[in-house]
Amino acid sequence: MRQLKFSICILAFLAATTTSCRKDPKPLPSEITRVEPEPTSAIKGFYLVNEGNMNMNKASLGYLDLVNGIYTRNLYNQVNPEVTKGLGDVGNDIGRYGSKLYVVVNVSNKVEVLDVKTGKKIGQINITNCRYVTFGNGKAYVSAYLGKVGDPKAPNGIVAEIDTTALKVNRTVEVGRQPEEMAIIGSKLYVANSGGYSPPDYEHTVSVIDLSGFKEIKRIEVAINLHRIKADRYGDLYVTSRGDYYTIPSRLFVIDTQTDQIKKVFNIAASNLAIDDDYAYIYATEWNYIEQKNTITYSMINVKDETLTDRKFIMDGTEKNIKIPYGIAVNPNSKDVYVTDAKDYVTPGKLHCYSPEGRLKWSVTTGDIPAHIAFTN
């Protein structure tokens, strides 16, 4: 699906440059929207990163104040006016660790570090073609493709270990080609390798890194074109394969981290998932080049029993209004489910809030390609 998005974004970029000599677009002003407040919420709110179109410098950051019911669109520009080009090009991930917020900006080759209370920029770490971030033991870990975007000859990727006090890279370790999401269980860090720059020669392994020595100790054979990797509270990992977009479908795999072996395969498509307590909330936007269409599905898995349930997290039929589901998160306190809609990838998207019963509570307009959420206490 990301290949399709890249194509759309590149076409949009070329169209803009053929009609005029375009200057770097100026950061958009902030906007305020009211949603249903939750005065007793234990979760204060969350930041939302909008990826923005590649080569258009349109990544943006919004903040939802759950307690007061206020969504601020383009917050980054409001609190960082001295950063003349805004957040940058393709906001690919966001994570909170302690008092800091880490925003991975892929094509701009940087990790922006912000104050979690204000969104004010306090630092930056430069990492080529960085992708995702995770945290553990006082460190931030960032996966990076390395090489130029789309280069089939790009070298193996890395994971960079960042000192969260000094905001500097301590160590790096080589993994597979085009590494994506990561998860930490115990003393091991697991990395989903995709090889997405060289189809059909995709990668098909999860790298296992010993955190103490920061060495890759093994690779687990899973499936081609891996992307998401999420840990449940029982020591298992849920790993998504995007397939080849032709005849090999997307699938979801479960890895037992005690044995580092696949213990179960779910024959369902999975583009992204959020795990909260005993449930995995899953959506799939599965593109097929042969059929030239997306197949969109929603499902839930009981991770304790490792069973696909009949329960749906959208029950009121409003999923038909979501054109391209692109991000998902579950409020650990209220159990509300947040789903983003990228729409056509080139215009503002939507953020939808669903109750635990699966009914739409509210929706709000976001930036382009809303995707990644980080909660604040």
Backbone hydrogen bonds, N-H to C=O, Kabsch-Sander energy under -0.5 kcal/mol:
donor,donor_aa,acceptor,acceptor_aa,energy
5,K,1,M,-2.2
6,F,2,R,-2.8
7,S,3,Q,-1.9
8,I,4,L,-2.3
9,C,5,K,-2.8
10,I,6,F,-2.6
11,L,7,S,-2.3
12,A,8,I,-2.3
13,F,9,C,-2.3
14,L,10,I,-2.7
15,A,11,L,-2.4
16,A,12,A,-1.8
17,T,13,F,-2.1
18,T,14,L,-1.6
19,T,15,A,-0.8
19,T,16,A,-0.5
20,S,16,A,-1.0
22,R,20,S,-1.0
31,E,73,R,-1.9
33,T,71,Y,-2.4
35,V,69,G,-2.4
38,E,66,L,-2.3
41,S,38,E,-2.2
44,K,42,A,-0.7
44,K,376,T,-1.0
45,G,376,T,-1.4
46,F,64,L,-1.7
47,Y,374,A,-2.7
48,L,62,G,-2.5
49,V,372,H,-2.9
50,N,48,L,-0.5
50,N,60,S,-2.9
51,E,49,V,-0.6
51,E,369,I,-2.9
52,G,368,D,-1.8
56,M,53,N,-1.8
58,K,53,N,-0.6
59,A,88,G,-2.1
60,S,50,N,-1.9
62,G,48,L,-2.8
63,Y,72,T,-2.1
64,L,46,F,-2.9
65,D,63,Y,-0.6
65,D,70,I,-3.3
66,L,44,K,-1.3
66,L,64,L,-1.1
67,V,44,K,-1.2
69,G,65,D,-1.4
70,I,65,D,-1.8
71,Y,33,T,-3.3
72,T,63,Y,-3.1
72,T,70,I,-0.6
73,R,31,E,-3.1
73,R,71,Y,-0.7
75,L,61,L,-2.0
75,L,72,T,-0.6
76,Y,61,L,-1.1
78,Q,74,N,-1.1
79,V,75,L,-2.2
80,N,76,Y,-1.6
83,V,80,N,-1.8
84,T,82,E,-1.3
86,G,83,V,-1.9
87,L,59,A,-0.6
90,V,51,E,-0.7
90,V,88,G,-0.6
91,G,51,E,-1.4
92,N,90,V,-1.0
92,N,104,V,-2.3
93,D,104,V,-1.2
95,G,102,Y,-2.0
97,Y,100,K,-2.6
100,K,97,Y,-1.8
101,L,114,L,-2.7
102,Y,95,G,-3.2
103,V,101,L,-0.5
103,V,112,E,-2.9
104,V,93,D,-2.2
104,V,102,Y,-0.6
105,V,103,V,-0.6
105,V,110,K,-2.9
106,N,90,V,-2.0
106,N,104,V,-0.7
107,V,89,D,-1.2
108,S,89,D,-1.1
109,N,106,N,-1.5
110,K,105,V,-1.9
111,V,125,I,-2.7
112,E,103,V,-2.7
112,E,110,K,-0.5
113,V,123,G,-2.5
114,L,101,L,-3.1
114,L,112,E,-0.5
115,D,120,K,-2.7
116,V,99,S,-2.3
119,G,115,D,-3.5
122,I,113,V,-3.2
123,G,113,V,-1.4
125,I,111,V,-2.3
127,I,109,N,-0.9
127,I,125,I,-0.6
130,C,127,I,-1.0
131,R,143,S,-3.2
134,T,141,Y,-2.0
136,G,139,K,-2.3
139,K,136,G,-1.6
140,A,162,I,-2.1
141,Y,134,T,-3.2
142,V,160,A,-2.4
143,S,132,Y,-2.0
144,A,158,I,-2.3
145,Y,129,N,-2.8
146,L,128,T,-0.9
151,D,148,K,-2.0
154,A,151,D,-1.9
157,G,176,G,-2.4
158,I,144,A,-2.0
159,V,173,V,-2.0
160,A,142,V,-3.0
161,E,171,R,-3.2
162,I,140,A,-3.5
162,I,160,A,-0.5
163,D,168,K,-2.9
164,T,138,G,-1.2
164,T,162,I,-0.6
167,L,163,D,-2.1
168,K,163,D,-0.7
170,N,161,E,-3.3
171,R,161,E,-0.8
173,V,159,V,-1.8
175,V,157,G,-2.5
180,E,192,A,-3.6
181,E,227,H,-1.7
183,A,190,Y,-1.9
185,I,188,K,-2.3
188,K,185,I,-1.8
189,L,209,I,-2.5
190,Y,183,A,-3.2
191,V,207,S,-2.3
192,A,181,E,-2.4
193,N,191,V,-0.7
193,N,205,T,-2.0
194,S,177,R,-0.8
194,S,178,Q,-1.6
195,G,177,R,-1.9
198,S,195,G,-1.7
201,D,198,S,-1.7
202,Y,200,P,-2.0
203,E,194,S,-1.6
206,V,220,I,-2.0
207,S,191,V,-2.3
207,S,205,T,-0.5
208,V,218,K,-2.7
209,I,189,L,-3.0
209,I,207,S,-0.5
210,D,215,K,-2.8
211,L,187,S,-2.5
211,L,209,I,-0.7
214,F,210,D,-1.7
215,K,210,D,-1.1
217,I,208,V,-2.7
217,I,215,K,-0.6
218,K,208,V,-1.1
220,I,206,V,-2.8
221,E,219,R,-0.6
222,V,204,H,-2.9
225,N,194,S,-0.7
225,N,203,E,-1.9
226,L,193,N,-1.3
227,H,240,T,-2.1
230,K,238,Y,-2.3
232,D,236,D,-2.4
235,G,232,D,-0.8
237,L,255,I,-2.3
238,Y,230,K,-3.2
239,V,237,L,-0.6
239,V,253,F,-3.0
240,T,228,R,-2.0
241,S,251,R,-2.6
242,R,225,N,-2.5
243,G,224,I,-0.9
244,D,248,I,-1.7
245,Y,242,R,-0.5
245,Y,248,I,-0.7
251,R,241,S,-1.5
252,L,266,F,-2.0
253,F,239,V,-3.0
254,V,264,K,-2.8
255,I,237,L,-2.6
256,D,261,Q,-2.7
257,T,235,G,-1.7
257,T,255,I,-0.7
259,T,256,D,-0.6
260,D,256,D,-2.4
261,Q,256,D,-1.1
263,K,254,V,-3.0
264,K,254,V,-1.3
266,F,252,L,-3.3
267,N,265,V,-0.6
268,I,266,F,-2.0
271,S,283,Y,-2.4
272,N,283,Y,-1.8
274,A,281,Y,-2.0
276,D,274,A,-0.5
276,D,279,Y,-2.6
279,Y,276,D,-2.3
280,A,301,I,-2.6
281,Y,274,A,-3.1
281,Y,279,Y,-0.5
282,I,280,A,-0.6
282,I,299,S,-2.6
283,Y,272,N,-2.0
284,A,297,T,-2.4
286,E,295,T,-2.5
287,W,285,T,-0.8
288,N,293,K,-1.9
289,Y,245,Y,-2.9
292,Q,288,N,-1.7
293,K,288,N,-1.3
295,T,286,E,-1.9
296,I,294,N,-0.5
297,T,284,A,-1.8
299,S,282,I,-2.4
301,I,280,A,-1.9
302,N,307,T,-2.9
303,V,278,D,-1.9
303,V,301,I,-0.9
304,K,278,D,-0.7
306,E,302,N,-1.7
307,T,302,N,-1.5
309,T,300,M,-2.4
315,M,358,G,-2.8
316,D,358,G,-1.1
320,K,317,G,-1.3
321,N,318,T,-1.8
322,I,319,E,-1.5
323,K,321,N,-0.7
326,Y,340,T,-2.2
327,G,340,T,-0.7
329,A,338,Y,-1.8
331,N,336,D,-2.8
335,K,331,N,-2.1
337,V,354,Y,-2.6
338,Y,329,A,-3.1
339,V,337,V,-0.5
339,V,352,H,-2.2
340,T,327,G,-2.2
341,D,350,K,-2.6
342,A,324,I,-2.8
345,Y,342,A,-2.5
349,G,367,G,-2.6
350,K,341,D,-1.8
351,L,364,V,-2.6
352,H,339,V,-2.9
353,C,362,W,-2.6
354,Y,337,V,-2.9
354,Y,352,H,-0.5
355,S,359,R,-2.7
358,G,355,S,-2.4
361,K,353,C,-3.4
362,W,353,C,-1.0
364,V,351,L,-1.9
366,T,349,G,-2.2
369,I,347,T,-0.6
371,A,49,V,-2.3
372,H,49,V,-1.6
374,A,47,Y,-2.0
376,T,45,G,-2.9
